[in-house]
Amino acid sequence: MSIIAISRGTFSGGETLAQRVAERLGYQCLSRETNLEAAATRYGVLTEELAAAMEKRPSFFERVLGERAAYLTFVRASLCERALAGQLVYHAYLGHLLLPGISHVISVRVIADMEFRLKAVREQQKLGEKEALAYIEKVDRERQEWTRFLFELDWEDASLYDLVVNLSRMNLATACETIARLTERDEFQPTVTSRKAMQDLTLHSKVSAALAMDFRTRDAKLQITVDGGLVTITGTTHWPEVADAIPVVARQVEGVEQIRSDIAGVTPPRPLTWY
């Protein structure tokens, strides 16, 4: 069955629509917040830190250290495990970018005009119009910057989605039925190729997460490819013990049947001398 990834802006009605679609199809409904909590528990990260990393615009040091890339790996691994069985509605922002190369993922962008969004935020958060507008603009700006940093994409680009739904013009029932009908179309049905791609992506994300968690391997610059149970890891490191640890860590991940590891050694940088 198809996987539906609903990209929702702040107070655009996407969460309600996702729940309606899941109920209509009998699918599991998974929110960004629930997935963050699951990822934090699974990979030993504070939920607050993980949520901040996935929402706030990156600082200079985060850009340099790549901490967000590790957090993104944890979130993707958690999502992949839930999506592997199919029949899932995931609502977040740009959730489909966490599931690249999976042809049975239906990517939907939910939008609404500012009047619709202001009304929602004022009712739910009891803010004045000026404060509500400032809140929406702040969150939108942070999400745009987050998307550019991690994916080098503009999340408002309509070409990123299979369907854009405007809830200022389309009611929930119509939007729900439109999305549900897409799951019946041939182009969004799982195939042998797309199922394998989903399995490979899940294993890739789990191996990446394991390597990001281990203190010996978390800072190594690695490229990982997966083909069935075969995991190939290439990259560079300054330290031989890191190269030795990489296949050991990867082999512990469920689903890994064979490891090919080709890690090149690089001479450690010489310490600076101050005169």
Secondary structure as UniProt FT lines:
FT   STRAND          3..8
FT   TURN            10..11
FT   HELIX           14..25
FT   STRAND          28..31
FT   HELIX           32..43
FT   HELIX           47..53
FT   TURN            54..55
FT   HELIX           60..65
FT   HELIX           67..83
FT   TURN            84..85
FT   STRAND          88..92
FT   HELIX           95..98
FT   TURN            100..101
FT   TURN            103..104
FT   STRAND          105..111
FT   HELIX           114..125
FT   HELIX           129..151
FT   TURN            155..156
FT   HELIX           158..160
FT   STRAND          163..166
FT   TURN            167..169
FT   HELIX           172..182
FT   TURN            183..184
FT   HELIX           186..188
FT   HELIX           192..213
FT   TURN            215..219
FT   STRAND          221..227
FT   TURN            228..229
FT   STRAND          230..237
FT   HELIX           240..251
FT   TURN            254..255
FT   STRAND          258..265
//
